[in-house]
Every structure is written in C-alpha cells, then in structure tokens.
Amino acid sequence: MTIENNHVVAVSYILHIIEEDGSKVLVEETTAENPLTFLYGVGMMIPKFEQNILGLKAGDKAAFTIQPEEAYGERQPDALAQLPIDMFKEAGTPPVGAILPLSDNQGNNFQAIVVEVTDEAVVADLNHPMAGKVLDFQVEVLNTRPATAEELAHGHAHGIDGTDAH
Ligand SMILES: [Zn+2]
C-alpha cells in the first residue's frame, strides 16, 4: 500500500534547519515509538512535505529539503506587533525572548517571540519561528492505510491504527 490522498500516514522524521552558512541545526526528532501521524492531503502538512512522500510505502525512506517560500515563508522584518503593556497587568510583563501564545481574528493560534519591552508596550515578532529557514527532512514511512470514515469526517487521524478517536 502506498501513500495517497485520504490515507493516514505515520512517519518518523528528523528535521534540521540549514543556516545561511550551510550548517545544520537539529530542530525536531520523532521516533518509531512516538511517530507523527496525519491525514494525508487535507492541508495539515506543508504541501511540499506531502509531495516528497507521495507514493512511498512502509519502510521507505526519503531525504529532501524545502525552501522557505514552500515552507513557512520568508521572514518579514516589519512583522512586529506593539501589544499594550496593560494587556499583561494580570499575567505579568513577559521578558525578552518569551514566547507568547496569540490568536488572530480568524481564531488561528500562533506563537510570537517578545523582542522588546518598553514602558508602554511589549513588542512581539509575529514571524513564524521557522520563517526564512530551509528545512531539511529525513523521513521514514512507518505505516500508511486508508483513513476510516470517522477520520475523514473529522478531518484528522486517529492514531496509527485509527483507534485513538477524538
Ligand atoms: Zn476525531
């Protein structure tokens, strides 16, 4: 059985980012015991990631890189938000480097990094942490199977074997 749309795919992978000087930095490593499981072809994953594993079967490996414009986009130097300091009265003012969980007006959650704190505002960098980065993946396919009707209705995978319903 090979990976195609509406399959539930389980992979282990190692993700590095490639810095401008060519050096690789390890970002994330999953294992066979704790794989990434996802519904293929519904937009959960970076499209280029899915394209690179299309047609593979369990046991197959793939190594590929994805350029920023096909991953999390280029960094926008002016994507900064001035958050009024009053917003942090109760929680306390976050330090520079803190990660803020925010949501946009469509209800999407994202994270922003505090880059400056002034008397009036907390300045947060709204760029995705992986923006501007070349992604380097080493992937091993652990399993692929047709999604269940319930998984298709929910739009997500219920674990490697479909029994982890939620
Ligand atoms: Zn579900």
Residues whose N, C-alpha, C, O or C-beta is under 5 A from the ligand:
A	BS01	ZN	H154 A165 H166
